[in-house]
């Protein structure tokens, strides 16, 4: 995740979730919907966890390595396009 522009990874040990922050003008709900629409990748908007979650998304890494790699390629393409 470190090589994705505008996305700041979080260090979480022992979990298959990440809650990175991002630096874009899109609200987290808007970003989540656009990512789903454009890249077919689902993430939760940070605001699902309260107002302080704005400018964060929750990413789940439960799945096959192939599906995770494909999803992260979509996330990278999305952020590269919108950064």
N, C-alpha and C positions, 0 to 999 in steps of 0.2 A: 504494500500500500504506500510505502514511502516515495515511490516514483510517480505517484498520481498528483498532477498539479492542483493546487488549491485545497487539497485534502490533507489534514493533519492527523496522522494515526495516533491512537492511544495504546499504551502498553497495558495489556490485560493478561495476567497469567492464569492458567487453569480454566479458561472460559472459551467458548466457541462464538462469542459475540464481541463486537468492537463498537465503540461509540465515538467515532472520529468527528472532529469539528471541521468545518470547511470555510473557505473565504470566497464567497460569491454573494451577489445581491439577491439571490432567490431565498425565499423563506423555506424552511425545511419541508413543509407539506408540499409546496409547489415543486421543489427539487425531487422529492420522492415520486410524485406523480409523473413528472417529466422523464425521470430515469426509467420508470416502468413503461411509459408510452414509447420512448425512443429506443431503449436498449433491451426491453423485456426483462429488467432486473428489478426485483422488489427489495426495498429497504424500508424501515420505519422512520418516519420523521421524528426528530428529537423531541418535538413538542408533545408527542404521545406520552412522554415521561415528565411533563410539566413545562412551564414557561421557560425555565432556565435551559431547556434542551434545544432552544432555537439555535440555528447554525450548527446542528449536529445531526447525524443520522445513525441509526442502529443497523449494523450489518451482522448477519448470522453466517457463520462458516460451517454449519452442519450440512453435510451433503457429500457427494463424491468429489474427489479431487478434480475430475474433469469438469463437473458443473461449477465448482467454485472458481476454477481458472477461467472458464468461459464468462461467468458473471463478472469477475474482476476485470477482464478485458473490456467488457461493456461499460463498467464504471470508469475505467481509465479513458476510454473513448469519449464518454459523456463529459467528464471533467476537462479533458483536453479541448473539446469543442466549446464549452461554456465558460472556461476560466478567463 
